[in-house]
Amino acid sequence: MPCPIIQDSILLIICARIFEKYMASRYDSFVMNNENKQLKYGAVISYIAIFINTLTALFYIPWMARKLGQSHYALYNLAFSFVNFFLVDFGLGMAVARFVAKYRAEEDERRANILVGTITKLYLTIDAFIIVVMVAVYFFIDVIYRGLTPAEIETFKPLYLIMAGYSVLSFPFMSVNGILTAYEKFVALKLCDLGQKLLTVVLIIHALLTGRNVTYLIAANVVAGAIFLIAKLIIVKKETPIVPDFTTNDPEILKGVLSFSIWTAVVSVCQRFVFTLAPTILGMVSNSTEIALFSPANSLEGYFYMFAAAVNGLFLARISRYIAKNEEDKLFDLMVKVGRYQMVVMGLIFIGFLCVGKDFMRLWMGAEYQDAAFCAILMFIPDLLLFTQQIANDTVIAKNEVKHYAYSNIGMAAICVALSFVLARHLGALGSSIAIAISYFFAFFYMNVVYYKKLHLDIFSFFRKCYAGFVLPYLITIGLSKVLLTFIHWNGWLGLGVKALIIAFIYLVSVWFLALNQEEKDRLLQRFRKA
């Protein structure tokens, strides 16, 4: 009798083919041609995906861990973490988005095709190296993971093979997201990402409810990933003019890609370095209690970061077009518009957590973790500042000035590590959080100098137009909420929900009357009327 995983996988693949044919035939009527609608719906879908990820973290993951048991849950995560360690994008995905958007703005389809072909060949070269490493690792799994029992080693090996096999096969297609971004197919891209997440969750819930083992859970992730990778490839083929040119070698394009990708790779590594190394430093200079306290704060920062980054990359094609057409004077207005939007949306989360963060942490993790709320707040602040300047950051990418962004991240990583050793020794998790916040403030200051001197953006005017108007609404919300919440004596999640609604009402009223200008109010009212 065939393996249940294979049976279900075949059924899913058949369903996927039907879905793909339907989507290909209906895509023109579904995706909006209007750029603003693409941006709006792309951002909305991003927020839905973030909401699902957050629910997953709060409810679904603890349930999965209990159903699998501690040993198999550890093996499930180990298979992902180890394989993904080798699958770093190396900045090539962002290079595709940046250069294809540039060539598209210049109406140079030929160079866009050469670029995609060149980057795909680079991916294949890296992939060959990854295959050699992963094959070698397989034969030394029992040596590398000495902490696993013989039974766990035998369970882990097929998990490793499934994940490694899918990863090396999908790695050369990492450029697909960059192509969809460059051609502003945000709705399609975000729907595919959301669909992959939903399908994965549905398959895993089905597996857990029917008593399937951990191997099925890994296979479920692979099947969902393969289905939506194929869907993205179909969309690229049918909705963009890209036809990768693998025969033409253009040294100028290769040089541009490598010079860009090296710096973006440095940025990626440095950003991971900051948060990944913190628990290790705490383990060296503090204790396990402080590591445990830091972990939920670090997770919450990750969710806040995801929410802040929901519009990340959505404006890169528009910025590239402004630069190509010598319309850079429009960049400042776009930066203010997006920055103020982020101040409204991210400010609600930040102020809400500032007021009831301890209550949330008590309910979510337990009373012993309530002090982690302050650690999270310290890490929220730089995210709020950095993502209000997302347009300037995308402009740095579009103008190929990524080296300055890399310099800021190198400095940030060095400051964070140095301060962490000093502060964590005396303040534990709080010290690590302070070190992270200070290092990010350095990056914020450095990049503002770059925006002012290299991009010639009026940063002082931006501070006045973006930040200044929100100081009073923020302070009023915090002060009035603190007073009113003293009269709320309900406990549990219901009490927290009531408090959150009160804070949100005060915040939205304050922002409406004290921060938003008439144009922003009119735009919001118009959208409410349409809804």
C-alpha positions as CSV (number, residue, x, y, z in Angstrom):
1,M,0.0,0.0,0.0
2,P,1.5,3.4,-0.9
3,C,2.7,5.7,1.8
4,P,0.0,8.2,3.0
5,I,2.4,11.1,2.4
6,I,2.8,10.1,-1.3
7,Q,-0.9,9.5,-1.7
8,D,-1.8,12.9,-0.3
9,S,1.0,14.6,-2.1
10,I,-0.2,13.3,-5.5
11,L,-3.7,14.4,-4.7
12,L,-2.4,17.9,-3.8
13,I,-0.3,18.1,-6.9
14,I,-3.4,17.2,-9.1
15,C,-5.4,19.9,-7.2
16,A,-2.5,22.3,-7.7
17,R,-2.5,21.8,-11.5
18,I,-6.2,22.5,-11.6
19,F,-5.7,25.6,-9.5
20,E,-2.8,26.8,-11.6
21,K,-4.7,26.4,-14.9
22,Y,-7.7,28.3,-13.3
23,M,-5.5,31.0,-12.0
24,A,-3.7,31.4,-15.3
25,S,-7.0,31.8,-17.2
26,R,-8.5,34.2,-14.6
27,Y,-5.4,36.2,-13.7
28,D,-6.1,39.1,-16.0
29,S,-9.5,39.7,-14.5
30,F,-8.2,39.3,-10.9
31,V,-5.1,41.4,-10.8
32,M,-5.6,45.2,-11.0
33,N,-3.6,47.0,-13.6
34,N,-3.7,50.2,-11.6
35,E,-0.4,50.6,-9.7
36,N,-2.1,52.2,-6.6
37,K,-4.5,49.3,-6.3
38,Q,-1.6,46.8,-6.5
39,L,0.2,48.7,-3.7
40,K,-3.0,48.9,-1.6
41,Y,-4.1,45.3,-1.9
42,G,-0.5,44.0,-1.7
43,A,-0.1,45.8,1.6
44,V,-3.5,44.5,2.9
45,I,-2.6,40.9,2.0
46,S,0.8,41.4,3.7
47,Y,-1.1,42.4,6.9
48,I,-3.4,39.4,6.6
49,A,-0.3,37.1,6.3
50,I,1.3,38.8,9.4
51,F,-2.0,38.3,11.3
52,I,-1.9,34.6,10.5
53,N,1.7,34.3,11.4
54,T,1.0,36.0,14.8
55,L,-1.9,33.7,15.5
56,T,0.3,30.8,14.5
57,A,2.9,31.8,17.1
58,L,0.3,32.4,19.8
59,F,-1.9,29.3,19.4
60,Y,-0.9,26.8,16.7
61,I,2.8,26.3,17.5
62,P,2.3,25.5,21.2
63,W,-0.4,23.0,20.2
64,M,1.8,21.4,17.5
65,A,4.6,21.1,20.1
66,R,2.3,19.3,22.5
67,K,1.0,16.9,19.8
68,L,4.4,16.0,18.4
69,G,6.1,15.8,21.8
70,Q,9.3,17.6,22.7
71,S,11.7,15.3,20.9
72,H,9.9,15.3,17.5
73,Y,9.1,19.0,17.7
74,A,12.8,19.6,18.2
75,L,13.7,17.5,15.2
76,Y,11.0,19.4,13.1
77,N,12.6,22.7,13.9
78,L,16.2,21.3,13.6
79,A,15.5,20.2,10.0
80,F,14.3,23.7,9.1
81,S,17.0,25.7,10.9
82,F,20.0,23.7,9.7
83,V,19.0,23.5,6.0
84,N,17.9,27.2,5.9
85,F,21.3,28.2,7.4
86,F,22.8,27.4,4.0
87,L,20.1,29.0,1.9
88,V,21.0,32.7,2.3
89,D,19.8,34.8,-0.6
90,F,23.2,36.6,-0.8
91,G,21.4,39.7,-2.0
92,L,20.7,38.3,-5.4
93,G,16.9,38.4,-4.9
94,M,17.0,42.1,-4.2
95,A,19.4,42.6,-7.1
96,V,16.8,41.1,-9.4
97,A,14.1,43.5,-8.1
98,R,16.4,46.5,-8.3
99,F,18.0,45.9,-11.7
100,V,14.9,44.5,-13.5
101,A,12.9,47.5,-12.2
102,K,15.6,49.8,-13.5
103,Y,15.7,48.1,-17.0
104,R,11.9,48.1,-17.1
105,A,11.9,51.9,-16.4
106,E,14.4,52.3,-19.2
107,E,12.3,49.9,-21.5
108,D,15.4,47.7,-22.0
109,E,13.8,44.2,-22.0
110,R,17.0,42.6,-23.5
111,R,19.2,43.5,-20.6
112,A,16.5,42.4,-18.1
113,N,16.5,39.0,-19.7
114,I,20.3,38.8,-19.6
115,L,20.3,39.9,-16.0
116,V,17.8,37.1,-14.9
117,G,19.8,34.5,-16.9
118,T,23.1,35.7,-15.3
119,I,21.6,35.6,-11.7
120,T,20.0,32.2,-12.3
121,K,23.5,30.9,-13.3
122,L,24.9,32.4,-10.2
123,Y,22.2,30.6,-8.1
124,L,23.0,27.3,-9.9
125,T,26.7,27.7,-9.1
126,I,26.0,28.4,-5.4
127,D,23.5,25.5,-5.5
128,A,26.2,23.1,-6.7
129,F,28.3,24.0,-3.6
130,I,25.3,23.6,-1.3
131,I,24.6,20.1,-2.7
132,V,28.1,19.0,-2.0
133,V,28.0,20.3,1.6
134,M,24.5,18.8,2.3
135,V,25.5,15.4,1.0
136,A,28.7,15.5,3.1
137,V,26.6,16.5,6.2
138,Y,24.2,13.7,5.7
139,F,26.9,11.1,6.2
140,F,28.1,12.8,9.4
141,I,24.7,13.6,11.0
142,D,25.4,11.2,13.9
143,V,28.8,12.9,14.5
144,I,27.4,16.5,14.3
145,Y,24.4,15.9,16.5
146,R,25.9,14.0,19.3
147,G,23.1,15.1,21.6
148,L,20.5,13.1,19.6
149,T,19.7,9.5,20.5
150,P,20.1,6.8,17.9
151,A,16.3,6.6,17.5
152,E,16.2,10.4,17.0
153,I,19.0,10.2,14.4
154,E,17.1,7.6,12.4
155,T,14.0,9.9,12.5
156,F,15.9,13.0,11.6
157,K,17.6,11.6,8.5
158,P,14.5,11.4,6.3
159,L,13.4,14.8,7.5
160,Y,16.8,16.2,6.5
161,L,16.7,14.5,3.1
162,I,13.2,15.9,2.3
163,M,14.1,19.4,3.3
164,A,17.5,19.4,1.7
165,G,16.2,17.9,-1.5
166,Y,13.4,20.5,-1.8
167,S,15.8,23.4,-0.9
168,V,18.4,22.6,-3.5
169,L,15.7,22.2,-6.1
170,S,14.0,25.5,-5.3
171,F,17.1,27.6,-4.6
172,P,17.8,28.5,-8.3
173,F,14.3,30.0,-8.5
174,M,14.8,32.6,-5.7
175,S,14.8,35.3,-8.4
176,V,11.0,34.8,-9.0
177,N,10.0,37.1,-6.1
178,G,12.3,39.8,-7.4
179,I,10.8,39.6,-10.9
180,L,7.3,39.9,-9.5
181,T,8.3,42.9,-7.4
182,A,10.0,44.6,-10.3
183,Y,6.9,44.3,-12.4
184,E,4.7,45.4,-9.5
185,K,2.7,42.1,-9.3
186,F,2.2,42.7,-5.6
187,V,-1.2,41.1,-5.4
188,A,-0.1,37.9,-7.0
189,L,3.1,37.7,-5.0
190,K,1.4,38.3,-1.7
191,L,-1.5,36.0,-2.5
192,C,1.0,33.2,-3.3
193,D,2.9,33.7,0.0
194,L,-0.4,33.9,1.9
195,G,-1.7,30.8,0.2
196,Q,1.5,28.9,0.9
197,K,1.2,29.7,4.6
198,L,-2.5,28.8,4.8
199,L,-2.0,25.5,2.9
200,T,0.9,24.5,5.1
201,V,-1.1,25.2,8.2
202,V,-4.1,23.2,6.9
203,L,-2.0,20.2,5.9
204,I,-0.2,20.2,9.2
205,I,-3.4,20.5,11.2
206,H,-4.8,17.6,9.2
207,A,-1.7,15.6,9.9
208,L,-1.8,16.2,13.6
209,L,-5.5,15.4,13.9
210,T,-5.1,12.2,12.0
211,G,-2.1,11.1,14.0
212,R,0.5,11.4,11.2
213,N,4.2,11.5,12.2
214,V,6.7,14.3,11.9
215,T,7.8,13.2,8.5
216,Y,4.4,14.1,7.1
217,L,4.7,17.5,8.6
218,I,7.9,18.2,6.8
219,A,6.5,16.8,3.6
220,A,3.4,19.1,4.0
221,N,5.7,22.2,4.0
222,V,7.5,20.9,0.9
223,V,4.3,20.2,-1.0
224,A,2.8,23.6,-0.2
225,G,6.1,25.3,-1.1
226,A,6.3,23.5,-4.4
227,I,2.7,24.3,-5.4
228,F,3.1,28.0,-5.0
229,L,6.6,28.1,-6.5
230,I,5.1,26.6,-9.6
231,A,2.2,29.2,-9.4
232,K,4.7,32.1,-9.2
233,L,6.7,30.7,-12.2
234,I,3.4,30.5,-14.3
235,I,2.6,34.1,-13.3
236,V,6.1,35.3,-14.4
237,K,5.7,33.4,-17.7
238,K,2.2,34.7,-18.5
239,E,2.3,38.2,-16.9
240,T,5.8,39.5,-17.6
241,P,8.0,39.7,-20.7
242,I,10.9,38.0,-18.9
243,V,12.6,35.2,-20.8
244,P,15.9,34.4,-19.1
245,D,18.9,34.6,-21.5
246,F,21.4,32.0,-20.5
247,T,23.7,32.3,-23.6
248,T,24.7,36.0,-23.5
249,N,27.5,37.0,-21.1
250,D,27.6,40.7,-20.2
251,P,30.5,41.5,-17.9
252,E,29.0,44.9,-17.1
253,I,25.8,43.3,-15.8
254,L,27.7,40.7,-13.8
255,K,29.9,43.3,-12.2
256,G,26.9,45.4,-11.3
257,V,25.1,42.4,-9.8
258,L,28.1,41.3,-7.8
259,S,28.9,44.8,-6.5
260,F,25.3,45.2,-5.4
261,S,24.8,41.7,-4.0
262,I,28.0,41.7,-1.9
263,W,26.7,44.7,0.1
264,T,23.2,43.4,0.5
265,A,24.6,40.1,1.7
266,V,26.6,42.0,4.3
267,V,23.5,43.8,5.4
268,S,21.6,40.6,5.8
269,V,24.3,38.9,7.7
270,C,24.8,41.8,10.1
271,Q,21.1,42.1,10.8
272,R,20.9,38.4,11.7
273,F,24.1,38.7,13.7
274,V,22.6,41.2,16.1
275,F,19.6,39.2,17.3
276,T,21.0,35.7,16.8
277,L,24.1,36.3,18.9
278,A,22.3,37.9,21.9
279,P,21.2,34.6,23.6
280,T,24.8,33.3,23.2
281,I,26.2,36.4,24.9
282,L,23.7,36.1,27.7
283,G,24.7,32.4,28.1
284,M,28.4,33.5,28.4
285,V,28.0,36.4,30.8
286,S,24.6,35.9,32.5
287,N,22.3,32.8,33.0
288,S,19.6,30.7,31.4
289,T,16.8,32.7,33.2
290,E,17.9,35.9,31.3
291,I,18.0,33.9,28.1
292,A,14.4,32.8,28.7
293,L,13.4,36.4,29.5
294,F,15.0,37.7,26.3
295,S,13.4,35.1,24.0
296,P,9.7,36.3,24.1
297,A,10.8,39.9,23.7
298,N,12.9,39.0,20.7
299,S,9.9,37.1,19.2
300,L,7.6,40.1,19.7
301,E,10.1,42.4,18.0
302,G,10.1,40.0,15.1
303,Y,6.3,40.3,14.7
304,F,6.5,44.1,15.1
305,Y,9.3,44.1,12.4
306,M,7.1,42.0,10.1
307,F,4.2,44.4,10.5
308,A,6.4,47.4,9.9
309,A,8.0,45.7,6.8
310,A,4.6,44.9,5.2
311,V,5.0,47.7,2.7
312,N,8.7,47.0,2.3
313,G,9.7,46.8,-1.4
314,L,6.3,47.8,-2.7
315,F,7.6,51.2,-3.9
316,L,10.9,50.1,-5.3
317,A,9.6,50.0,-8.9
318,R,8.0,53.4,-8.6
319,I,11.2,54.9,-7.1
320,S,13.3,53.3,-9.9
321,R,10.9,54.9,-12.4
322,Y,11.3,58.4,-10.8
323,I,15.1,58.1,-10.9
324,A,15.1,56.9,-14.5
325,K,12.8,59.7,-15.6
326,N,14.7,62.4,-13.6
327,E,11.6,62.9,-11.3
328,E,13.5,62.6,-8.0
329,D,11.7,65.7,-6.7
330,K,8.7,63.4,-6.1
331,L,10.7,61.1,-3.7
332,F,10.4,63.5,-0.7
333,D,6.7,63.7,-0.9
334,L,6.4,60.0,-1.2
335,M,8.7,59.5,1.7
336,V,6.6,61.8,3.9
337,K,3.4,60.2,2.8
338,V,4.6,56.6,3.6
339,G,6.4,57.8,6.8
340,R,3.2,59.3,8.2
341,Y,1.2,56.2,7.3
342,Q,3.7,54.1,9.2
343,M,3.5,56.5,12.2
344,V,-0.2,56.0,12.3
345,V,-0.2,52.2,11.9
346,M,2.9,51.3,13.9
347,G,2.2,53.9,16.5
348,L,-1.1,52.2,17.4
349,I,0.8,48.9,18.1
350,F,3.7,50.6,19.9
351,I,1.5,52.9,22.1
352,G,-0.9,50.0,22.9
353,F,2.0,47.7,23.9
354,L,3.5,50.5,26.0
355,C,0.3,50.8,28.0
356,V,-0.6,47.1,28.4
357,G,2.6,45.2,27.5
358,K,3.1,43.8,31.0
359,D,-0.5,42.5,31.1
360,F,-0.1,40.9,27.7
361,M,3.2,39.2,28.7
362,R,1.7,37.9,31.9
363,L,-1.3,36.3,30.1
364,W,0.8,34.9,27.2
365,M,4.0,33.7,29.0
366,G,3.3,33.9,32.7
367,A,4.0,36.4,35.5
368,E,7.7,35.6,35.6
369,Y,8.0,37.0,32.0
370,Q,6.3,40.3,32.6
371,D,9.5,42.3,32.7
372,A,10.2,41.1,29.1
373,A,7.7,43.7,28.0
374,F,10.1,46.5,28.6
375,C,12.8,44.6,26.7
376,A,10.4,44.4,23.7
377,I,9.5,48.1,23.9
378,L,13.2,49.0,23.7
379,M,13.5,47.0,20.5
380,F,10.3,48.4,19.1
381,I,11.5,52.1,19.1
382,P,14.2,51.8,16.5
383,D,11.9,49.7,14.2
384,L,9.3,52.5,14.4
385,L,11.9,55.1,13.3
386,L,13.6,53.0,10.7
387,F,10.5,51.9,8.8
388,T,9.1,55.4,8.7
389,Q,12.0,56.1,6.3
390,Q,11.4,53.1,4.1
391,I,11.2,55.2,0.9
392,A,14.7,56.6,1.6
393,N,16.0,53.1,2.2
394,D,14.5,51.9,-1.1
395,T,16.0,54.9,-2.8
396,V,19.4,53.8,-1.5
397,I,18.8,50.4,-3.2
398,A,17.5,51.9,-6.4
399,K,20.5,54.2,-6.7
400,N,22.9,51.3,-5.9
401,E,24.3,53.1,-2.8
402,V,23.8,49.9,-0.7
403,K,27.4,50.0,0.5
404,H,26.4,52.9,2.9
405,Y,23.6,50.7,4.2
406,A,26.1,47.9,4.7
407,Y,28.5,50.3,6.6
408,S,25.7,51.3,9.0
409,N,24.9,47.6,9.6
410,I,28.6,46.7,10.2
411,G,28.8,49.5,12.8
412,M,25.5,48.5,14.3
413,A,26.6,44.9,14.7
414,A,30.0,45.9,16.2
415,I,28.4,48.3,18.7
416,C,25.7,45.8,19.7
417,V,28.2,43.0,20.4
418,A,30.5,45.2,22.4
419,L,27.7,46.8,24.5
420,S,26.0,43.4,25.0
421,F,29.1,42.0,26.7
422,V,29.2,45.0,29.1
423,L,25.5,45.5,29.8
424,A,24.2,41.9,29.8
425,R,26.7,41.1,32.5
426,H,25.0,43.5,34.9
427,L,21.5,43.8,33.5
428,G,20.8,40.5,31.8
429,A,18.1,40.5,29.1
430,L,17.4,44.2,29.7
431,G,21.1,44.9,29.0
432,S,21.0,43.0,25.7
433,S,17.8,44.9,24.7
434,I,19.5,48.3,25.5
435,A,22.5,47.3,23.4
436,I,20.3,46.4,20.5
437,A,18.4,49.6,20.8
438,I,21.5,51.8,21.0
439,S,23.1,50.0,18.0
440,Y,20.0,50.5,15.9
441,F,20.0,54.2,16.8
442,F,23.5,54.4,15.5
443,A,22.3,52.9,12.2
444,F,19.4,55.4,12.1
445,F,21.7,58.4,12.6
446,Y,24.2,57.2,10.1
447,M,21.6,56.5,7.4
448,N,20.0,59.9,7.9
449,V,23.4,61.5,7.2
450,V,23.5,59.4,4.0
451,Y,20.0,60.4,3.0
452,Y,20.9,64.1,3.5
453,K,24.3,64.1,1.8
454,K,24.0,61.4,-0.8
455,L,20.3,61.4,-1.7
456,H,19.9,65.2,-1.0
457,L,16.7,64.6,0.9
458,D,15.6,67.4,3.3
459,I,15.8,65.2,6.4
460,F,15.1,68.1,8.8
461,S,11.9,68.9,6.9
462,F,11.0,65.2,7.0
463,F,11.4,65.1,10.8
464,R,9.1,68.1,11.1
465,K,6.4,66.8,8.7
466,C,6.5,63.2,9.7
467,Y,7.4,62.9,13.4
468,A,6.6,66.3,15.1
469,G,2.8,66.1,14.5
470,F,2.5,62.7,16.3
471,V,4.3,63.5,19.5
472,L,1.2,65.2,21.2
473,P,-1.3,62.4,20.1
474,Y,1.2,59.8,21.4
475,L,1.6,61.5,24.8
476,I,-2.2,62.2,25.2
477,T,-3.0,58.5,24.4
478,I,-0.4,57.3,27.0
479,G,-1.5,59.7,29.7
480,L,-5.2,59.4,29.3
481,S,-5.1,55.6,28.9
482,K,-3.1,55.1,32.0
483,V,-5.7,57.1,34.0
484,L,-8.7,55.3,32.5
485,L,-7.2,51.8,32.7
486,T,-7.1,52.1,36.5
487,F,-10.9,51.8,36.5
488,I,-10.8,48.5,34.5
489,H,-10.7,45.6,37.0
490,W,-11.5,42.8,34.6
491,N,-8.8,40.1,34.4
492,G,-7.7,37.7,31.7
493,W,-7.9,38.1,27.9
494,L,-11.3,39.8,28.1
495,G,-10.0,42.5,30.3
496,L,-6.9,43.0,28.1
497,G,-9.2,43.2,25.1
498,V,-11.3,45.9,26.7
499,K,-8.2,47.9,27.6
500,A,-6.9,47.6,24.1
501,L,-10.2,48.9,22.6
502,I,-10.1,51.9,25.0
503,I,-6.4,52.7,24.0
504,A,-7.2,52.3,20.3
505,F,-10.2,54.7,20.6
506,I,-8.2,57.4,22.4
507,Y,-5.3,56.9,20.0
508,L,-7.4,57.2,16.8
509,V,-9.4,60.2,18.0
510,S,-6.1,62.0,19.0
511,V,-4.4,61.2,15.7
512,W,-7.5,62.2,13.7
513,F,-7.8,65.7,15.3
514,L,-4.1,66.4,16.1
515,A,-1.9,64.7,13.6
516,L,-3.7,64.1,10.2
517,N,-4.0,66.9,7.7
518,Q,-7.1,67.6,5.7
519,E,-5.9,65.8,2.6
520,E,-5.3,62.6,4.7
521,K,-8.7,62.9,6.3
522,D,-10.4,63.4,3.0
523,R,-8.6,60.4,1.5
524,L,-9.6,58.2,4.5
525,L,-13.3,59.3,4.4
526,Q,-13.4,58.7,0.6
527,R,-12.1,55.1,1.1
528,F,-14.7,54.5,3.9
529,R,-17.5,55.7,1.7
530,K,-16.3,53.3,-1.1
531,A,-16.1,50.4,1.4
